[in-house]
Amino acid sequence: MRVVLCTCPPDAAEPLARGLVEKGAACVNVVPGVTSFYVWDGALQRDAEALLVVKADEERLPAIESALGELHPYSLPEWVVLAPDEDLSSAAYRDWVHGRRPPGG
């Protein structure tokens, strides 16, 4: 099981979440109201964003990342993959994430 963090404009969050689930993510949580500060093109930026917390089986990450690249409005979408300690995670939830199949899959 992997957890991926990705930020996006608030109006893009729901379509992105739906698209990632359709491509094999087990679940995408949309956390609204995130304020991001970062340097882009040499200038400090401040943007209102939503945070996507994507849960997926590791084998599905390439397809999900590819879909993110196609669907995301940013030229460089955030894609940070975390590896939770599966021994400490809920076994039933972990099994569901690993067993989730995309439509037609």
N, CA, C and O atoms as a GROMACS GRO file, in nm:
protein
  420
    1MET      N    1   0.085  -0.117   0.000
    1MET     CA    2   0.000   0.000   0.000
    1MET      C    3   0.090   0.123   0.000
    1MET      O    4   0.191   0.128   0.069
    2ARG      N    5   0.051   0.221  -0.078
    2ARG     CA    6   0.122   0.348  -0.082
    2ARG      C    7   0.022   0.462  -0.063
    2ARG      O    8  -0.096   0.450  -0.096
    3VAL      N    9   0.072   0.572  -0.010
    3VAL     CA   10  -0.006   0.695   0.006
    3VAL      C   11   0.067   0.802  -0.074
    3VAL      O   12   0.186   0.823  -0.057
    4VAL      N   13  -0.007   0.868  -0.162
    4VAL     CA   14   0.051   0.971  -0.247
    4VAL      C   15  -0.012   1.105  -0.209
    4VAL      O   16  -0.133   1.115  -0.190
    5LEU      N   17   0.072   1.206  -0.198
    5LEU     CA   18   0.026   1.342  -0.171
    5LEU      C   19   0.036   1.423  -0.299
    5LEU      O   20   0.135   1.416  -0.372
    6CYS      N   21  -0.067   1.500  -0.326
    6CYS     CA   22  -0.071   1.583  -0.445
    6CYS      C   23  -0.158   1.705  -0.416
    6CYS      O   24  -0.268   1.690  -0.362
    7THR      N   25  -0.110   1.823  -0.450
    7THR     CA   26  -0.192   1.943  -0.435
    7THR      C   27  -0.244   1.986  -0.572
    7THR      O   28  -0.186   1.952  -0.676
    8CYS      N   29  -0.353   2.060  -0.570
    8CYS     CA   30  -0.413   2.107  -0.695
    8CYS      C   31  -0.501   2.227  -0.666
    8CYS      O   32  -0.533   2.254  -0.550
    9PRO      N   33  -0.541   2.300  -0.771
    9PRO     CA   34  -0.637   2.409  -0.749
    9PRO      C   35  -0.768   2.351  -0.695
    9PRO      O   36  -0.807   2.241  -0.733
   10PRO      N   37  -0.835   2.423  -0.607
   10PRO     CA   38  -0.958   2.371  -0.547
   10PRO      C   39  -1.062   2.323  -0.649
   10PRO      O   40  -1.128   2.222  -0.626
   11ASP      N   41  -1.077   2.394  -0.760
   11ASP     CA   42  -1.179   2.354  -0.857
   11ASP      C   43  -1.140   2.230  -0.938
   11ASP      O   44  -1.225   2.172  -1.005
   12ALA      N   45  -1.015   2.189  -0.931
   12ALA     CA   46  -0.970   2.069  -1.002
   12ALA      C   47  -0.972   1.944  -0.914
   12ALA      O   48  -0.955   1.833  -0.964
   13ALA      N   49  -0.993   1.961  -0.783
   13ALA     CA   50  -0.979   1.850  -0.689
   13ALA      C   51  -1.075   1.735  -0.717
   13ALA      O   52  -1.033   1.620  -0.725
   14GLU      N   53  -1.204   1.764  -0.731
   14GLU     CA   54  -1.300   1.656  -0.750
   14GLU      C   55  -1.280   1.582  -0.883
   14GLU      O   56  -1.278   1.459  -0.883
   15PRO      N   57  -1.263   1.653  -0.996
   15PRO     CA   58  -1.238   1.579  -1.119
   15PRO      C   59  -1.110   1.495  -1.113
   15PRO      O   60  -1.106   1.383  -1.165
   16LEU      N   61  -1.005   1.549  -1.050
   16LEU     CA   62  -0.882   1.472  -1.035
   16LEU      C   63  -0.904   1.348  -0.949
   16LEU      O   64  -0.861   1.239  -0.984
   17ALA      N   65  -0.972   1.365  -0.836
   17ALA     CA   66  -0.997   1.251  -0.746
   17ALA      C   67  -1.075   1.142  -0.819
   17ALA      O   68  -1.040   1.024  -0.811
   18ARG      N   69  -1.179   1.180  -0.889
   18ARG     CA   70  -1.259   1.082  -0.964
   18ARG      C   71  -1.174   1.012  -1.070
   18ARG      O   72  -1.181   0.890  -1.086
   19GLY      N   73  -1.096   1.088  -1.143
   19GLY     CA   74  -1.012   1.031  -1.248
   19GLY      C   75  -0.908   0.934  -1.194
   19GLY      O   76  -0.881   0.832  -1.257
   20LEU      N   77  -0.850   0.965  -1.079
   20LEU     CA   78  -0.749   0.876  -1.020
   20LEU      C   79  -0.811   0.748  -0.969
   20LEU      O   80  -0.750   0.641  -0.980
   21VAL      N   81  -0.930   0.756  -0.913
   21VAL     CA   82  -1.000   0.634  -0.870
   21VAL      C   83  -1.036   0.549  -0.992
   21VAL      O   84  -1.024   0.427  -0.989
   22GLU      N   85  -1.078   0.613  -1.099
   22GLU     CA   86  -1.110   0.540  -1.221
   22GLU      C   87  -0.987   0.471  -1.279
   22GLU      O   88  -1.001   0.370  -1.348
   23LYS      N   89  -0.867   0.524  -1.252
   23LYS     CA   90  -0.743   0.463  -1.301
   23LYS      C   91  -0.680   0.365  -1.202
   23LYS      O   92  -0.572   0.313  -1.227
   24GLY      N   93  -0.749   0.339  -1.090
   24GLY     CA   94  -0.702   0.233  -1.001
   24GLY      C   95  -0.670   0.270  -0.859
   24GLY      O   96  -0.640   0.182  -0.778
   25ALA      N   97  -0.677   0.399  -0.823
   25ALA     CA   98  -0.657   0.434  -0.682
   25ALA      C   99  -0.771   0.374  -0.601
   25ALA      O  100  -0.886   0.372  -0.646
   26ALA      N  101  -0.740   0.325  -0.484
   26ALA     CA  102  -0.844   0.268  -0.398
   26ALA      C  103  -0.932   0.379  -0.341
   26ALA      O  104  -1.054   0.364  -0.329
   27CYS      N  105  -0.869   0.492  -0.306
   27CYS     CA  106  -0.941   0.602  -0.243
   27CYS      C  107  -0.861   0.728  -0.263
   27CYS      O  108  -0.738   0.726  -0.262
   28VAL      N  109  -0.931   0.839  -0.281
   28VAL     CA  110  -0.867   0.970  -0.283
   28VAL      C  111  -0.945   1.060  -0.189
   28VAL      O  112  -1.064   1.084  -0.210
   29ASN      N  113  -0.879   1.110  -0.086
   29ASN     CA  114  -0.940   1.207   0.004
   29ASN      C  115  -0.905   1.346  -0.046
   29ASN      O  116  -0.791   1.373  -0.082
   30VAL      N  117  -1.004   1.433  -0.049
   30VAL     CA  118  -0.983   1.572  -0.087
   30VAL      C  119  -0.987   1.655   0.041
   30VAL      O  120  -1.089   1.661   0.110
   31VAL      N  121  -0.877   1.719   0.071
   31VAL     CA  122  -0.866   1.804   0.190
   31VAL      C  123  -0.866   1.949   0.141
   31VAL      O  124  -0.765   1.996   0.088
   32PRO      N  125  -0.977   2.019   0.159
   32PRO     CA  126  -0.985   2.157   0.109
   32PRO      C  127  -0.914   2.255   0.203
   32PRO      O  128  -0.879   2.222   0.316
   33GLY      N  129  -0.895   2.375   0.152
   33GLY     CA  130  -0.847   2.483   0.238
   33GLY      C  131  -0.700   2.482   0.268
   33GLY      O  132  -0.659   2.532   0.373
   34VAL      N  133  -0.618   2.427   0.180
   34VAL     CA  134  -0.473   2.425   0.201
   34VAL      C  135  -0.415   2.552   0.140
   34VAL      O  136  -0.452   2.592   0.030
   35THR      N  137  -0.324   2.616   0.212
   35THR     CA  138  -0.250   2.729   0.158
   35THR      C  139  -0.106   2.686   0.139
   35THR      O  140  -0.040   2.644   0.233
   36SER      N  141  -0.058   2.697   0.017
   36SER     CA  142   0.078   2.654  -0.016
   36SER      C  143   0.167   2.773  -0.045
   36SER      O  144   0.129   2.866  -0.115
   37PHE      N  145   0.288   2.768   0.011
   37PHE     CA  146   0.391   2.867  -0.016
   37PHE      C  147   0.508   2.794  -0.081
   37PHE      O  148   0.551   2.690  -0.031
   38TYR      N  149   0.558   2.846  -0.191
   38TYR     CA  150   0.668   2.782  -0.261
   38TYR      C  151   0.733   2.883  -0.355
   38TYR      O  152   0.675   2.988  -0.384
   39VAL      N  153   0.852   2.851  -0.402
   39VAL     CA  154   0.921   2.938  -0.498
   39VAL      C  155   0.903   2.876  -0.637
   39VAL      O  156   0.932   2.759  -0.657
   40TRP      N  157   0.856   2.957  -0.731
   40TRP     CA  158   0.838   2.914  -0.870
   40TRP      C  159   0.883   3.028  -0.960
   40TRP      O  160   0.842   3.142  -0.940
   41ASP      N  161   0.965   2.997  -1.058
   41ASP     CA  162   1.020   3.099  -1.147
   41ASP      C  163   1.087   3.212  -1.070
   41ASP      O  164   1.077   3.328  -1.107
   42GLY      N  165   1.155   3.175  -0.961
   42GLY     CA  166   1.232   3.271  -0.884
   42GLY      C  167   1.153   3.362  -0.793
   42GLY      O  168   1.210   3.454  -0.733
   43ALA      N  169   1.023   3.338  -0.780
   43ALA     CA  170   0.941   3.426  -0.696
   43ALA      C  171   0.862   3.343  -0.595
   43ALA      O  172   0.817   3.232  -0.624
   44LEU      N  173   0.846   3.400  -0.477
   44LEU     CA  174   0.765   3.334  -0.375
   44LEU      C  175   0.618   3.337  -0.415
   44LEU      O  176   0.564   3.443  -0.448
   45GLN      N  177   0.555   3.222  -0.412
   45GLN     CA  178   0.415   3.209  -0.449
   45GLN      C  179   0.333   3.174  -0.325
   45GLN      O  180   0.383   3.113  -0.231
   46ARG      N  181   0.207   3.214  -0.327
   46ARG     CA  182   0.110   3.176  -0.223
   46ARG      C  183  -0.018   3.141  -0.296
   46ARG      O  184  -0.077   3.226  -0.363
   47ASP      N  185  -0.061   3.017  -0.282
   47ASP     CA  186  -0.180   2.972  -0.354
   47ASP      C  187  -0.275   2.896  -0.263
   47ASP      O  188  -0.233   2.822  -0.174
   48ALA      N  189  -0.403   2.916  -0.288
   48ALA     CA  190  -0.507   2.834  -0.225
   48ALA      C  191  -0.511   2.704  -0.305
   48ALA      O  192  -0.521   2.706  -0.428
   49GLU      N  193  -0.504   2.592  -0.236
   49GLU     CA  194  -0.505   2.462  -0.302
   49GLU      C  195  -0.589   2.364  -0.220
   49GLU      O  196  -0.630   2.392  -0.108
   50ALA      N  197  -0.612   2.250  -0.281
   50ALA     CA  198  -0.668   2.134  -0.211
   50ALA      C  199  -0.559   2.028  -0.209
   50ALA      O  200  -0.477   2.021  -0.301
   51LEU      N  201  -0.558   1.948  -0.105
   51LEU     CA  202  -0.463   1.837  -0.094
   51LEU      C  203  -0.535   1.708  -0.128
   51LEU      O  204  -0.641   1.678  -0.071
   52LEU      N  205  -0.479   1.631  -0.219
   52LEU     CA  206  -0.530   1.498  -0.249
   52LEU      C  207  -0.443   1.397  -0.176
   52LEU      O  208  -0.321   1.399  -0.186
   53VAL      N  209  -0.507   1.308  -0.101
   53VAL     CA  210  -0.439   1.199  -0.032
   53VAL      C  211  -0.487   1.072  -0.101
   53VAL      O  212  -0.601   1.030  -0.083
   54VAL      N  213  -0.398   1.013  -0.178
   54VAL     CA  214  -0.432   0.899  -0.264
   54VAL      C  215  -0.380   0.771  -0.200
   54VAL      O  216  -0.262   0.762  -0.165
   55LYS      N  217  -0.468   0.672  -0.183
   55LYS     CA  218  -0.427   0.542  -0.135
   55LYS      C  219  -0.437   0.443  -0.250
   55LYS      O  220  -0.539   0.437  -0.318
   56ALA      N  221  -0.329   0.364  -0.271
   56ALA     CA  222  -0.328   0.272  -0.385
   56ALA      C  223  -0.231   0.157  -0.360
   56ALA      O  224  -0.139   0.167  -0.279
   57ASP      N  225  -0.254   0.050  -0.432
   57ASP     CA  226  -0.160  -0.060  -0.436
   57ASP      C  227  -0.038  -0.014  -0.516
   57ASP      O  228  -0.052   0.057  -0.616
   58GLU      N  229   0.080  -0.053  -0.472
   58GLU     CA  230   0.203  -0.007  -0.536
   58GLU      C  231   0.207  -0.040  -0.685
   58GLU      O  232   0.260   0.039  -0.764
   59GLU      N  233   0.151  -0.153  -0.725
   59GLU     CA  234   0.153  -0.193  -0.865
   59GLU      C  235   0.071  -0.099  -0.954
   59GLU      O  236   0.094  -0.093  -1.075
   60ARG      N  237  -0.022  -0.027  -0.897
   60ARG     CA  238  -0.108   0.062  -0.974
   60ARG      C  239  -0.052   0.204  -0.987
   60ARG      O  240  -0.107   0.287  -1.060
   61LEU      N  241   0.057   0.232  -0.915
   61LEU     CA  242   0.110   0.369  -0.915
   61LEU      C  243   0.147   0.421  -1.054
   61LEU      O  244   0.118   0.537  -1.083
   62PRO      N  245   0.211   0.342  -1.141
   62PRO     CA  246   0.245   0.398  -1.273
   62PRO      C  247   0.122   0.446  -1.351
   62PRO      O  248   0.127   0.553  -1.412
   63ALA      N  249   0.014   0.370  -1.350
   63ALA     CA  250  -0.107   0.412  -1.422
   63ALA      C  251  -0.170   0.534  -1.358
   63ALA      O  252  -0.221   0.622  -1.428
   64ILE      N  253  -0.166   0.540  -1.227
   64ILE     CA  254  -0.224   0.655  -1.156
   64ILE      C  255  -0.140   0.780  -1.180
   64ILE      O  256  -0.195   0.888  -1.203
   65GLU      N  257  -0.008   0.767  -1.176
   65GLU     CA  258   0.079   0.882  -1.203
   65GLU      C  259   0.061   0.930  -1.347
   65GLU      O  260   0.059   1.051  -1.372
   66SER      N  261   0.048   0.838  -1.440
   66SER     CA  262   0.025   0.875  -1.580
   66SER      C  263  -0.106   0.953  -1.594
   66SER      O  264  -0.111   1.055  -1.663
   67ALA      N  265  -0.212   0.904  -1.529
   67ALA     CA  266  -0.341   0.973  -1.533
   67ALA      C  267  -0.330   1.111  -1.471
   67ALA      O  268  -0.389   1.207  -1.521
   68LEU      N  269  -0.256   1.123  -1.362
   68LEU     CA  270  -0.237   1.253  -1.298
   68LEU      C  271  -0.173   1.351  -1.395
   68LEU      O  272  -0.214   1.467  -1.404
   69GLY      N  273  -0.071   1.305  -1.468
   69GLY     CA  274  -0.005   1.391  -1.564
   69GLY      C  275  -0.098   1.439  -1.675
   69GLY      O  276  -0.083   1.550  -1.725
   70GLU      N  277  -0.193   1.354  -1.713
   70GLU     CA  278  -0.289   1.390  -1.818
   70GLU      C  279  -0.398   1.484  -1.766
   70GLU      O  280  -0.444   1.572  -1.839
   71LEU      N  281  -0.441   1.464  -1.642
   71LEU     CA  282  -0.557   1.534  -1.588
   71LEU      C  283  -0.523   1.662  -1.512
   71LEU      O  284  -0.606   1.753  -1.503
   72HIS      N  285  -0.404   1.670  -1.457
   72HIS     CA  286  -0.368   1.781  -1.367
   72HIS      C  287  -0.341   1.909  -1.446
   72HIS      O  288  -0.276   1.904  -1.550
   73PRO      N  289  -0.391   2.022  -1.397
   73PRO     CA  290  -0.369   2.148  -1.470
   73PRO      C  291  -0.227   2.205  -1.457
   73PRO      O  292  -0.189   2.292  -1.535
   74TYR      N  293  -0.149   2.159  -1.359
   74TYR     CA  294  -0.014   2.213  -1.340
   74TYR      C  295   0.084   2.145  -1.437
   74TYR      O  296   0.066   2.029  -1.473
   75SER      N  297   0.187   2.218  -1.478
   75SER     CA  298   0.291   2.160  -1.562
   75SER      C  299   0.380   2.064  -1.482
   75SER      O  300   0.443   1.975  -1.538
   76LEU      N  301   0.385   2.084  -1.350
   76LEU     CA  302   0.463   1.996  -1.263
   76LEU      C  303   0.379   1.962  -1.140
   76LEU      O  304   0.393   2.025  -1.035
   77PRO      N  305   0.290   1.861  -1.153
   77PRO     CA  306   0.208   1.825  -1.037
   77PRO      C  307   0.292   1.759  -0.927
   77PRO      O  308   0.388   1.686  -0.955
   78GLU      N  309   0.254   1.787  -0.804
   78GLU     CA  310   0.317   1.721  -0.690
   78GLU      C  311   0.285   1.572  -0.696
   78GLU      O  312   0.171   1.533  -0.723
   79TRP      N  313   0.386   1.488  -0.670
   79TRP     CA  314   0.370   1.342  -0.666
   79TRP      C  315   0.468   1.292  -0.562
   79TRP      O  316   0.582   1.260  -0.595
   80VAL      N  317   0.424   1.285  -0.438
   80VAL     CA  318   0.509   1.242  -0.328
   80VAL      C  319   0.451   1.111  -0.274
   80VAL      O  320   0.339   1.108  -0.224
   81VAL      N  321   0.528   1.004  -0.287
   81VAL     CA  322   0.481   0.871  -0.248
   81VAL      C  323   0.536   0.836  -0.110
   81VAL      O  324   0.657   0.841  -0.086
   82LEU      N  325   0.445   0.800  -0.020
   82LEU     CA  326   0.481   0.757   0.115
   82LEU      C  327   0.452   0.608   0.128
   82LEU      O  328   0.357   0.557   0.070
   83ALA      N  329   0.536   0.541   0.204
   83ALA     CA  330   0.518   0.397   0.227
   83ALA      C  331   0.483   0.375   0.374
   83ALA      O  332   0.571   0.373   0.459
   84PRO      N  333   0.354   0.358   0.404
   84PRO     CA  334   0.315   0.336   0.543
   84PRO      C  335   0.367   0.202   0.594
   84PRO      O  336   0.392   0.111   0.515
   85ASP      N  337   0.383   0.191   0.723
   85ASP     CA  338   0.420   0.064   0.784
   85ASP      C  339   0.297  -0.027   0.780
   85ASP      O  340   0.204  -0.012   0.858
   86GLU      N  341   0.299  -0.121   0.686
   86GLU     CA  342   0.181  -0.205   0.667
   86GLU      C  343   0.154  -0.296   0.786
   86GLU      O  344   0.040  -0.336   0.809
   87ASP      N  345   0.258  -0.329   0.863
   87ASP     CA  346   0.237  -0.412   0.983
   87ASP      C  347   0.158  -0.336   1.090
   87ASP      O  348   0.089  -0.397   1.171
   88LEU      N  349   0.169  -0.203   1.089
   88LEU     CA  350   0.097  -0.122   1.186
   88LEU      C  351  -0.036  -0.069   1.132
   88LEU      O  352  -0.116  -0.013   1.207
   89SER      N  353  -0.058  -0.088   1.002
   89SER     CA  354  -0.182  -0.042   0.940
   89SER      C  355  -0.291  -0.147   0.956
   89SER      O  356  -0.263  -0.264   0.979
   90SER      N  357  -0.415  -0.104   0.944
   90SER     CA  358  -0.528  -0.195   0.953
   90SER      C  359  -0.516  -0.303   0.846
   90SER      O  360  -0.508  -0.272   0.727
   91ALA      N  361  -0.514  -0.429   0.886
   91ALA     CA  362  -0.500  -0.540   0.791
   91ALA      C  363  -0.618  -0.543   0.694
   91ALA      O  364  -0.600  -0.566   0.575
   92ALA      N  365  -0.738  -0.521   0.745
   92ALA     CA  366  -0.856  -0.524   0.659
   92ALA      C  367  -0.852  -0.412   0.556
   92ALA      O  368  -0.884  -0.434   0.439
   93TYR      N  369  -0.813  -0.291   0.598
   93TYR     CA  370  -0.804  -0.179   0.504
   93TYR      C  371  -0.694  -0.204   0.402
   93TYR      O  372  -0.714  -0.183   0.283
   94ARG      N  373  -0.580  -0.250   0.449
   94ARG     CA  374  -0.468  -0.280   0.360
   94ARG      C  375  -0.509  -0.383   0.255
   94ARG      O  376  -0.477  -0.368   0.138
   95ASP      N  377  -0.581  -0.489   0.298
   95ASP     CA  378  -0.626  -0.592   0.204
   95ASP      C  379  -0.722  -0.533   0.101
   95ASP      O  380  -0.718  -0.570  -0.016
   96TRP      N  381  -0.808  -0.442   0.145
   96TRP     CA  382  -0.901  -0.378   0.052
   96TRP      C  383  -0.824  -0.296  -0.051
   96TRP      O  384  -0.853  -0.303  -0.171
   97VAL      N  385  -0.725  -0.217  -0.006
   97VAL     CA  386  -0.646  -0.135  -0.097
   97VAL      C  387  -0.575  -0.225  -0.198
   97VAL      O  388  -0.576  -0.196  -0.318
   98HIS      N  389  -0.515  -0.334  -0.152
   98HIS     CA  390  -0.443  -0.423  -0.243
   98HIS      C  391  -0.536  -0.496  -0.339
   98HIS      O  392  -0.497  -0.529  -0.450
   99GLY      N  393  -0.658  -0.522  -0.297
   99GLY     CA  394  -0.751  -0.598  -0.380
   99GLY      C  395  -0.836  -0.514  -0.471
   99GLY      O  396  -0.903  -0.568  -0.559
  100ARG      N  397  -0.837  -0.383  -0.453
  100ARG     CA  398  -0.920  -0.293  -0.533
  100ARG      C  399  -0.879  -0.302  -0.680
  100ARG      O  400  -0.761  -0.290  -0.712
  101ARG      N  401  -0.974  -0.322  -0.765
  101ARG     CA  402  -0.945  -0.330  -0.908
  101ARG      C  403  -1.015  -0.215  -0.981
  101ARG      O  404  -1.130  -0.183  -0.951
  102PRO      N  405  -0.945  -0.153  -1.076
  102PRO     CA  406  -1.011  -0.047  -1.152
  102PRO      C  407  -1.123  -0.105  -1.238
  102PRO      O  408  -1.120  -0.224  -1.268
  103PRO      N  409  -1.220  -0.024  -1.277
  103PRO     CA  410  -1.328  -0.074  -1.361
  103PRO      C  411  -1.272  -0.144  -1.484
  103PRO      O  412  -1.184  -0.093  -1.552
  104GLY      N  413  -1.324  -0.261  -1.511
  104GLY     CA  414  -1.279  -0.341  -1.625
  104GLY      C  415  -1.149  -0.414  -1.598
  104GLY      O  416  -1.099  -0.484  -1.686
  105GLY      N  417  -1.094  -0.400  -1.477
  105GLY     CA  418  -0.964  -0.459  -1.445
  105GLY      C  419  -0.974  -0.590  -1.372
  105GLY      O  420  -0.871  -0.650  -1.340
   0.00000   0.00000   0.00000
